[in-house]
Amino acid sequence: MEKTCLQLEGGLSLRSHHVDTLLVRRDVLRLKKKGGACLEELLAHMGDTARQKASLRRSQIFGSSAGSKPNRSVLVLGHAGTGKTALVQSLGLDWSTGSFPQFDFFFVLDGKGLALTKPAFSLPTMLLGGLFPGRPLCLDPHQVFSRVAAAPERVLVVFDGFQEAWHLESLLQPLDKSLVADLQKDSRKQAFTVRELYSALLQRALLPGCTLMIAARPRGATGNLRRWADSLFELGGFSPTEADGALSRYFSEPTSYDNALTRLRSSPYLSSLCWNPALFRLVCFVLEHCDHREALPDTLSGLCHRALRLKLARQFEDRSSHDPSPAPSRVKLESTVPGGSGSLKHVKVKKVNQKRLTRSCNREARTTGDKVKEKGTSERKKIKSNGGRDEEGLLAELSRLAWEGVRQNDLVLPPGGGSAATAREVGLKAELFHALHLGGKPKGGSRQGEGGGQAGQMESADTEGHAGGEGGRRGSEERKNPRRRTKSDEVFEDVSDGSHVLSWSNPFLQSFLAGLHISSTRKTSGLLKTFPMQVGLGRGRRRTHKEELDLVQRFAIGTLFLRAGVSRESPSTQSVLVKHLKGHLGQAEHGAAHLLEVCHCIYETGVSRADTHWGTLLAGVLPKEMSFRGVRMWPSDVHVVGKVLELVGCGVGGAGICLGLEDTGIRTSGILSLVGLSNIASYRACTADVISMWEELEEKEELKLKGAMSKFQLNTKATQVCHVDDLARLVSMHRRLTDSSSQSDSLLASGVPAVKELHKLEFELGPEDCTLALPKLWSLLPGLNNLRHLDLEKSELGDEGAEALAGVLVSLSQLEILNLSQNGIGDPGMYELSLVLMNPASLRCLSLYSNIISDLGAHWLATVLPLMVSLTDLDVKYNNLTDVGAQSLGAVLKKCPSVKSLRMWNTCISFAVFERLQKQDSRIVCH
């Protein structure tokens, strides 16, 4: 287990190079219909401050709080490249050293095993290694499985390698009863598919007491999957401190670390990418191998292009050193690999050649056995003899494979021979692909019985390559003599005979090659029609693989603008793309995700190195309201949006842009960088994060603090208890600034503008949350002196809440609208309110709709009604008033000339009495 878990991609070691990232515990919000049925389940949005408080180490992932049930079903979500597989490997390493004594067995099942569709497996063969013959031999699989089956509560099963969370939804669909009966009757019988066994484990038809963990990407995490999980965690990537620690581990020599750190800090965009561990490794790879005299890339397309060039260049140089045929020149290589020294001029393959390659690949893909190997060998000979020309074809084939994978939403490469086989061989050796051993016969003549692997062994799912070689004498000889056969050579032969499945090891390089394929084989008009920039696509519930297409779109546009002299050689291409992006940039009604994607596409055109004509082209395009609410914004997104905002000016009307950053999870440093831009007139963000940012600035830069305070706008809706807590903190800060004598000459003496300008506050909390939030509300309301609209509908006030509200109404002198509908307020509560309702002299609208006020409460309301000189609208519909209460209110209405409408109909009032009251005063209405 220890040897299996220690290897990271690219030959890096888990112990020497891996940096732990914190997990964040996430909660699920259940939105309900009026009838009480669950309508939808959403992940609760968390700000940066809340994430830091909810973070924990991996050693706590299977723990349970006091009084709660153990975490038997754990779901870990993480975007591409955030380290899900590294987390699984770390858990396996911890288990092997005794860190999880509650588990005697640790198994990892790979999602790519679903590619095996034949009903030829049993639970022992799947768990104990028969599915992965590369594992060490299990000497007594029957005895080991008997122990597993006897004590399932001592077993941990981890599912890894699923590209998307919604791929797991089909595994959670109810199994056929006959299949469940067969599985429970004899799970050792080798007559089940991998899908059936996976599904039976997840639905606890097999090993019902075991602990299950799923690691997947968050997109498509449906309610079924969230309900399945006892605990839900999220991987958020590197913090700046963790990224710096990872850099020092990657560059262990002090001199190389200092050089790498200096170069990285000189490139703000590359620094912003380092939050993602996969992109961080790409950045380090480029820093390690590129010439220090070369300028660092400043776009994601540039980074992937440079990394791909270096990987393939090393592979071609290695091939040329092994082959007697003359090696192609570096100039030819640079014309083959996109961009070379910043040029992509020759990367576009002729359509005739591309069609020939496609026809050849499709024709040869139908061959099997020896024909596949023969064609693969002949294609490799052509590469050796034809040099750089076939390198172009090889790159085109890699790009085609990448695009097909993205289009089909699949990381696994389909089988094929000919040029596809050659591309697979080169991609495997260049670490573009990862080989996963699924079935097949073990080498060396050894026989494996049922279970064929050792209990506790795991197989890495998403890492690049396999580490450690085969070990022993052979491994050391191969390292000393690189001309010997390497393990990648043997793996490639296994791939040819079906022993391995190849998958893309890096989703970003796959998307880059797919974008290169599109930009090389389609005209600009076709390019724009290929992607979901047209907003109608992807509006469905799932929006399958839209994110991958978005990434390919960025790369397709980026590769076009990476070409040297594009403005001289193809001005029409540039103008068409700019016009296309400009048209979509101002369409805020299409949503936050669409707006962010357009910003990324604009950035990939090279705005960081553009001339001032970009500002002229894009000036005034942005809408006045530019909101990214609900879309996760990572540091790289913040950098991109900031660069685009610097170019576009003050938006439509020239009055400045209102920036919406609520529910984006943006870090406080990102908020500060965006709100400091001169064209930002106002912004909205998580209040807790804004307060944290202000507190940091208060100690250092008071001038920046005043600017950040003056632009901030409060969200008027409180939907979670934390929103009330944050508002209370803000009010407390306002009081401190205005009351402190030491601030009399300060720029902050006037307090927090957002508190002074808060005119409306709406409560939209559930019954449980209201119980916690209301006491906090009563304490903060006196600080909102300018509040004009208070909406407490469905807040479970009752008579006690009405009494507490009456105690603070005196301080709300500017209040104009008070909504107390559907709060269970009765006569005692109405009495307490009647004592103070005349004090807000500006109160215009009062709603007591659907409470439980009876005739006595109507009497108390009638006594105070003439004193409410500003009241224009009163609503007491659907209370418990009878004819007596209705008549008392109707009689006092004559003394209230300012009232324009009185709504008081309910079924307890007789129609005759209500009709007579309406005839006496037309201001009495029933609707």
Secondary structure in CASP SS format (residue, H / E / C, confidence):
PFRMAT SS
TARGET T0000
AUTHOR 0000-0000-0000
METHOD secondary structure of the structure
MODEL  1
M C 1.00
E H 1.00
K H 1.00
T H 1.00
C H 1.00
L C 1.00
Q E 1.00
L C 1.00
E H 1.00
G H 1.00
G H 1.00
L C 1.00
S E 1.00
L H 1.00
R H 1.00
S H 1.00
H H 1.00
H C 1.00
V C 1.00
D C 1.00
T C 1.00
L C 1.00
L E 1.00
V E 1.00
R E 1.00
R E 1.00
D C 1.00
V E 1.00
L E 1.00
R E 1.00
L E 1.00
K E 1.00
K C 1.00
K C 1.00
G C 1.00
G C 1.00
A C 1.00
C E 1.00
L E 1.00
E E 1.00
E E 1.00
L E 1.00
L E 1.00
A C 1.00
H C 1.00
M C 1.00
G C 1.00
D H 1.00
T H 1.00
A H 1.00
R H 1.00
Q H 1.00
K H 1.00
A H 1.00
S E 1.00
L E 1.00
R C 1.00
R H 1.00
S H 1.00
Q H 1.00
I C 1.00
F C 1.00
G C 1.00
S C 1.00
S C 1.00
A C 1.00
G C 1.00
S C 1.00
K C 1.00
P C 1.00
N C 1.00
R C 1.00
S E 1.00
V E 1.00
L E 1.00
V E 1.00
L E 1.00
G E 1.00
H C 1.00
A C 1.00
G C 1.00
T C 1.00
G C 1.00
K H 1.00
T H 1.00
A H 1.00
L H 1.00
V H 1.00
Q H 1.00
S H 1.00
L H 1.00
G H 1.00
L H 1.00
D H 1.00
W H 1.00
S H 1.00
T C 1.00
G C 1.00
S C 1.00
F C 1.00
P C 1.00
Q C 1.00
F C 1.00
D C 1.00
F E 1.00
F E 1.00
F E 1.00
V E 1.00
L E 1.00
D E 1.00
G H 1.00
K H 1.00
G H 1.00
L H 1.00
A H 1.00
L C 1.00
T C 1.00
K C 1.00
P C 1.00
A C 1.00
F E 1.00
S C 1.00
L H 1.00
P H 1.00
T H 1.00
M H 1.00
L H 1.00
L C 1.00
G C 1.00
G C 1.00
L C 1.00
F C 1.00
P C 1.00
G C 1.00
R C 1.00
P C 1.00
L C 1.00
C C 1.00
L C 1.00
D C 1.00
P H 1.00
H H 1.00
Q H 1.00
V H 1.00
F H 1.00
S H 1.00
R H 1.00
V H 1.00
A H 1.00
A H 1.00
A C 1.00
P H 1.00
E H 1.00
R H 1.00
V E 1.00
L E 1.00
V E 1.00
V E 1.00
F E 1.00
D E 1.00
G E 1.00
F E 1.00
Q C 1.00
E C 1.00
A H 1.00
W H 1.00
H H 1.00
L H 1.00
E H 1.00
S H 1.00
L H 1.00
L H 1.00
Q C 1.00
P C 1.00
L C 1.00
D C 1.00
K H 1.00
S H 1.00
L H 1.00
V H 1.00
A H 1.00
D H 1.00
L H 1.00
Q H 1.00
K H 1.00
D C 1.00
S C 1.00
R C 1.00
K C 1.00
Q C 1.00
A C 1.00
F E 1.00
T C 1.00
V H 1.00
R H 1.00
E H 1.00
L H 1.00
Y H 1.00
S H 1.00
A H 1.00
L H 1.00
L H 1.00
Q C 1.00
R C 1.00
A C 1.00
L C 1.00
L C 1.00
P C 1.00
G C 1.00
C C 1.00
T E 1.00
L E 1.00
M E 1.00
I E 1.00
A E 1.00
A E 1.00
R C 1.00
P C 1.00
R C 1.00
G C 1.00
A C 1.00
T C 1.00
G H 1.00
N H 1.00
L H 1.00
R H 1.00
R H 1.00
W H 1.00
A C 1.00
D C 1.00
S E 1.00
L E 1.00
F E 1.00
E E 1.00
L E 1.00
G C 1.00
G C 1.00
F C 1.00
S C 1.00
P H 1.00
T H 1.00
E H 1.00
A H 1.00
D H 1.00
G H 1.00
A H 1.00
L H 1.00
S H 1.00
R H 1.00
Y H 1.00
F C 1.00
S C 1.00
E C 1.00
P H 1.00
T H 1.00
S H 1.00
Y H 1.00
D H 1.00
N H 1.00
A H 1.00
L H 1.00
T H 1.00
R H 1.00
L H 1.00
R H 1.00
S C 1.00
S C 1.00
P H 1.00
Y H 1.00
L H 1.00
S H 1.00
S H 1.00
L H 1.00
C C 1.00
W C 1.00
N C 1.00
P H 1.00
A H 1.00
L H 1.00
F H 1.00
R H 1.00
L H 1.00
V H 1.00
C H 1.00
F H 1.00
V H 1.00
L H 1.00
E H 1.00
H H 1.00
C C 1.00
D C 1.00
H C 1.00
R C 1.00
E C 1.00
A C 1.00
L C 1.00
P C 1.00
D C 1.00
T C 1.00
L H 1.00
S H 1.00
G H 1.00
L H 1.00
C H 1.00
H H 1.00
R H 1.00
A H 1.00
L H 1.00
R H 1.00
L H 1.00
K H 1.00
L H 1.00
A H 1.00
R H 1.00
Q H 1.00
F H 1.00
E H 1.00
D H 1.00
R H 1.00
S H 1.00
S H 1.00
H H 1.00
D C 1.00
P C 1.00
S C 1.00
P C 1.00
A C 1.00
P C 1.00
S C 1.00
R H 1.00
V H 1.00
K H 1.00
L H 1.00
E H 1.00
S H 1.00
T H 1.00
V C 1.00
P C 1.00
G C 1.00
G C 1.00
S C 1.00
G C 1.00
S C 1.00
L C 1.00
K C 1.00
H C 1.00
V C 1.00
K C 1.00
V C 1.00
K C 1.00
K H 1.00
V H 1.00
N H 1.00
Q H 1.00
K H 1.00
R H 1.00
L H 1.00
T H 1.00
R H 1.00
S H 1.00
C H 1.00
N H 1.00
R H 1.00
E H 1.00
A C 1.00
R C 1.00
T C 1.00
T C 1.00
G C 1.00
D H 1.00
K H 1.00
V H 1.00
K H 1.00
E H 1.00
K H 1.00
G H 1.00
T H 1.00
S H 1.00
E H 1.00
R H 1.00
K H 1.00
K H 1.00
I H 1.00
K H 1.00
S H 1.00
N H 1.00
G C 1.00
G H 1.00
R H 1.00
D H 1.00
E H 1.00
E H 1.00
G H 1.00
L H 1.00
L H 1.00
A H 1.00
E H 1.00
L H 1.00
S H 1.00
R H 1.00
L H 1.00
A H 1.00
W H 1.00
E H 1.00
G H 1.00
V H 1.00
R H 1.00
Q C 1.00
N C 1.00
D C 1.00
L C 1.00
V E 1.00
L C 1.00
P C 1.00
P C 1.00
G C 1.00
G C 1.00
G C 1.00
S H 1.00
A H 1.00
A H 1.00
T H 1.00
A H 1.00
R H 1.00
E H 1.00
V H 1.00
G H 1.00
L H 1.00
K H 1.00
A C 1.00
E C 1.00
L C 1.00
F E 1.00
H E 1.00
A E 1.00
L E 1.00
H E 1.00
L C 1.00
G C 1.00
G C 1.00
K C 1.00
P C 1.00
K C 1.00
G C 1.00
G C 1.00
S C 1.00
R C 1.00
Q C 1.00
G C 1.00
E C 1.00
G C 1.00
G C 1.00
G C 1.00
Q C 1.00
A C 1.00
G C 1.00
Q C 1.00
M C 1.00
E C 1.00
S C 1.00
A C 1.00
D C 1.00
T C 1.00
E C 1.00
G C 1.00
H C 1.00
A C 1.00
G C 1.00
G C 1.00
E C 1.00
G C 1.00
G H 1.00
R H 1.00
R H 1.00
G H 1.00
S H 1.00
E H 1.00
E H 1.00
R H 1.00
K H 1.00
N C 1.00
P C 1.00
R C 1.00
R C 1.00
R C 1.00
T C 1.00
K H 1.00
S H 1.00
D H 1.00
E H 1.00
V H 1.00
F H 1.00
E H 1.00
D H 1.00
V H 1.00
S H 1.00
D C 1.00
G C 1.00
S C 1.00
H E 1.00
V E 1.00
L E 1.00
S E 1.00
W E 1.00
S C 1.00
N C 1.00
P H 1.00
F H 1.00
L H 1.00
Q H 1.00
S H 1.00
F H 1.00
L H 1.00
A H 1.00
G H 1.00
L H 1.00
H H 1.00
I H 1.00
S H 1.00
S H 1.00
T H 1.00
R C 1.00
K C 1.00
T H 1.00
S H 1.00
G H 1.00
L H 1.00
L H 1.00
K H 1.00
T H 1.00
F C 1.00
P C 1.00
M C 1.00
Q C 1.00
V C 1.00
G C 1.00
L C 1.00
G C 1.00
R C 1.00
G C 1.00
R C 1.00
R C 1.00
R C 1.00
T C 1.00
H C 1.00
K H 1.00
E H 1.00
E H 1.00
L H 1.00
D H 1.00
L H 1.00
V H 1.00
Q H 1.00
R H 1.00
F H 1.00
A H 1.00
I H 1.00
G H 1.00
T H 1.00
L H 1.00
F H 1.00
L H 1.00
R C 1.00
A C 1.00
G C 1.00
V H 1.00
S H 1.00
R H 1.00
E H 1.00
S C 1.00
P H 1.00
S H 1.00
T H 1.00
Q H 1.00
S H 1.00
V H 1.00
L H 1.00
V H 1.00
K H 1.00
H H 1.00
L H 1.00
K H 1.00
G H 1.00
H H 1.00
L H 1.00
G C 1.00
Q C 1.00
A H 1.00
E H 1.00
H H 1.00
G C 1.00
A H 1.00
A H 1.00
H H 1.00
L H 1.00
L H 1.00
E H 1.00
V H 1.00
C H 1.00
H H 1.00
C H 1.00
I H 1.00
Y H 1.00
E H 1.00
T C 1.00
G C 1.00
V H 1.00
S H 1.00
R H 1.00
A C 1.00
D C 1.00
T C 1.00
H H 1.00
W H 1.00
G H 1.00
T H 1.00
L H 1.00
L H 1.00
A C 1.00
G C 1.00
V C 1.00
L C 1.00
P C 1.00
K C 1.00
E E 1.00
M E 1.00
S E 1.00
F C 1.00
R C 1.00
G C 1.00
V C 1.00
R C 1.00
M C 1.00
W C 1.00
P H 1.00
S H 1.00
D H 1.00
V H 1.00
H H 1.00
V H 1.00
V H 1.00
G H 1.00
K H 1.00
V H 1.00
L H 1.00
E H 1.00
L H 1.00
V H 1.00
G C 1.00
C C 1.00
G C 1.00
V C 1.00
G C 1.00
G C 1.00
A C 1.00
G C 1.00
I E 1.00
C E 1.00
L E 1.00
G E 1.00
L C 1.00
E C 1.00
D C 1.00
T C 1.00
G C 1.00
I C 1.00
R C 1.00
T H 1.00
S H 1.00
G H 1.00
I H 1.00
L H 1.00
S H 1.00
L H 1.00
V H 1.00
G C 1.00
L C 1.00
S C 1.00
N C 1.00
I E 1.00
A E 1.00
S E 1.00
Y E 1.00
R E 1.00
A C 1.00
C C 1.00
T H 1.00
A H 1.00
D H 1.00
V H 1.00
I H 1.00
S H 1.00
M H 1.00
W H 1.00
E H 1.00
E H 1.00
L H 1.00
E H 1.00
E H 1.00
K H 1.00
E C 1.00
E H 1.00
L H 1.00
K H 1.00
L H 1.00
K H 1.00
G H 1.00
A H 1.00
M H 1.00
S H 1.00
K H 1.00
F E 1.00
Q C 1.00
L C 1.00
N C 1.00
T C 1.00
K E 1.00
A E 1.00
T C 1.00
Q C 1.00
V H 1.00
C H 1.00
H H 1.00
V H 1.00
D H 1.00
D H 1.00
L H 1.00
A H 1.00
R H 1.00
L H 1.00
V H 1.00
S H 1.00
M H 1.00
H H 1.00
R H 1.00
R H 1.00
L H 1.00
T H 1.00
D H 1.00
S C 1.00
S H 1.00
S H 1.00
Q H 1.00
S C 1.00
D C 1.00
S C 1.00
L C 1.00
L C 1.00
A C 1.00
S C 1.00
G C 1.00
V C 1.00
P H 1.00
A H 1.00
V H 1.00
K H 1.00
E C 1.00
L C 1.00
H C 1.00
K E 1.00
L E 1.00
E E 1.00
F E 1.00
E C 1.00
L C 1.00
G C 1.00
P H 1.00
E H 1.00
D H 1.00
C H 1.00
T H 1.00
L H 1.00
A H 1.00
L H 1.00
P H 1.00
K H 1.00
L H 1.00
W H 1.00
S H 1.00
L H 1.00
L H 1.00
P H 1.00
G H 1.00
L C 1.00
N C 1.00
N C 1.00
L C 1.00
R C 1.00
H E 1.00
L E 1.00
D E 1.00
L C 1.00
E C 1.00
K C 1.00
S C 1.00
E C 1.00
L C 1.00
G H 1.00
D H 1.00
E H 1.00
G H 1.00
A H 1.00
E H 1.00
A H 1.00
L H 1.00
A H 1.00
G H 1.00
V H 1.00
L H 1.00
V C 1.00
S C 1.00
L C 1.00
S C 1.00
Q C 1.00
L C 1.00
E C 1.00
I E 1.00
L E 1.00
N E 1.00
L C 1.00
S C 1.00
Q C 1.00
N C 1.00
G C 1.00
I C 1.00
G C 1.00
D H 1.00
P H 1.00
G H 1.00
M H 1.00
Y H 1.00
E H 1.00
L H 1.00
S H 1.00
L C 1.00
V C 1.00
L C 1.00
M C 1.00
N C 1.00
P C 1.00
A C 1.00
S C 1.00
L C 1.00
R C 1.00
C E 1.00
L E 1.00
S E 1.00
L C 1.00
Y C 1.00
S C 1.00
N C 1.00
I C 1.00
I C 1.00
S C 1.00
D H 1.00
L H 1.00
G H 1.00
A H 1.00
H H 1.00
W H 1.00
L H 1.00
A H 1.00
T H 1.00
V H 1.00
L H 1.00
P H 1.00
L H 1.00
M C 1.00
V C 1.00
S C 1.00
L C 1.00
T C 1.00
D E 1.00
L E 1.00
D E 1.00
V C 1.00
K C 1.00
Y C 1.00
N C 1.00
N C 1.00
L C 1.00
T C 1.00
D H 1.00
V H 1.00
G H 1.00
A H 1.00
Q H 1.00
S H 1.00
L H 1.00
G H 1.00
A H 1.00
V H 1.00
L H 1.00
K H 1.00
K H 1.00
C C 1.00
P C 1.00
S C 1.00
V C 1.00
K C 1.00
S E 1.00
L E 1.00
R E 1.00
M C 1.00
W C 1.00
N C 1.00
T C 1.00
C C 1.00
I C 1.00
S C 1.00
F H 1.00
A H 1.00
V H 1.00
F H 1.00
E H 1.00
R H 1.00
L H 1.00
Q H 1.00
K H 1.00
Q H 1.00
D C 1.00
S C 1.00
R C 1.00
I E 1.00
V E 1.00
C C 1.00
H C 1.00
END
